[in-house]
Amino acid sequence: MRHRHVAQWFAAFVPAPVTVSRREVALGALGALLGLGSAAWLSHHMLAGLNPWFIAPMGASAVLLFAVPSSPLAQPWSIVGGNLVAALIGVTCARWVPDLALAGALAGSLAIVAMFSLRCLHPPSGAVALTAVLGGPAVRGLGYAFVLWPVAIDSLLLLMAALLFNVSARRRYPHRAPAPAPTHLTRDAPPSARVGLSLQDLHAALEARGELLDVSEDDLQELFVEAEHRAWRRRFGRLRCNEIMSHDVVTVTPSTAAQEAWQRMIHHAVKALPVVDAQSRLLGIVTLHDFFVGHEVATQAGHAAWLVGDIMTRDVLTASPAQELVDLMHAFSDGGRHHLPVVDHDRRVVGMLTQSDVVAALFRAGIERAAAVPAN
């Protein structure tokens, strides 16, 4: 038993596989090359008479800013705030603590406390604090000016390079997950957040764990949602739109009288009608909401007769026949959609998918799965 524990302990030293695409590896290397090169060149021309004009910890910062830009440790406030407060603490320790070893250890320790307090933890900043102590006569001669140049200038130049590069590479930087807007503009959480794992659950679990993880709570939630989608596919199979949609779709044209369209909705007991042209290509959709708003506008304008084209919604979210149902769950839940026209590659309407179709399909899939489980 003891030998097994020892083997497991040694196994922890084996590096885990990095689940990152080759594109991200290439972007990280290219970003560091361009970012460090441009920042060093600009710093040299701005601080040509100063030695040092570029400090080594910027190389460590580049690893974070270009290789893992989604890390909380790589965000703008982390590099700027972390480097400045670490430099300030390092210069202070170098000035008031005669022993270099003690001054360096104290600078690194206090920098960590300060960065945690100011929410700007940036690992390379520990090297900035140590550089302020062990940087030699040139750094010591600068005194507190070391905080402004080269530290502040180098940090800002590298940050500017990271912003330009990451945005150009279509990375989300600064990295922050967009807050989901409530569908009905109320305090209620989105429907998908009312069951299962919530951001509050993640926050409570991380707080109970008490450790800093190099990933944001928002990113953890996104990963969990993606994992849930994959589990949903495995559990319910690959339900596609053409398997559950309505094929006999009632449609109207823009020139159809609004009153006639209203009668068709009542006759067929539907709440939305796709609006198509002569070739059945989708032009828009008219819903109950469109009728209410259109009627109010027409009444105020004094129009007695109005057409579908006057009130229809032109910006329509659609689905394709082979699209998997799991891809549309967000639209039906958090997106507040009740109907999705299903169109082919020529935008011809071939079906209609509603919330009722989705509920019925999931209910049926659940029954079939339960029936397939052998009884104990």
Buried (B, 14 or more C-beta within 10 A) or exposed (E): EEEEEEEEEEEEEEEEEEEEEEEBEEBBEEBBEBBBEBBBEBBEEBBEEBEBBBBEBBBBBBBBBBBBBBBBBBBBBBBBBBBBBBBBBBBBBBBEBEEEEEBBBBBBBBBBEBBEEBEBBBBBBBBBBBBBBBBEEEBBEBEEEBBEBBBBBBBBBBBBBBBBBBEEBEBEBBBEBEEEEBBEEEEEBBBBBEEEBBBEEBEEEBEEEEEEEEBBBBBBBEEBBEEBBEEBBEEBBEBBBBEBBBEEBBBBBBEBEBEEBBEBBEEEEBBBBBBBEEEBEBBBBBBEEBBEEBBEEBEEEEEEEBBBBBBBBEEBEBBBBEBBBBBBBBBBBBBEBBBBBBBBEEBBBBBBBBBEBBEEBBEEBEEEEEEEEEEE
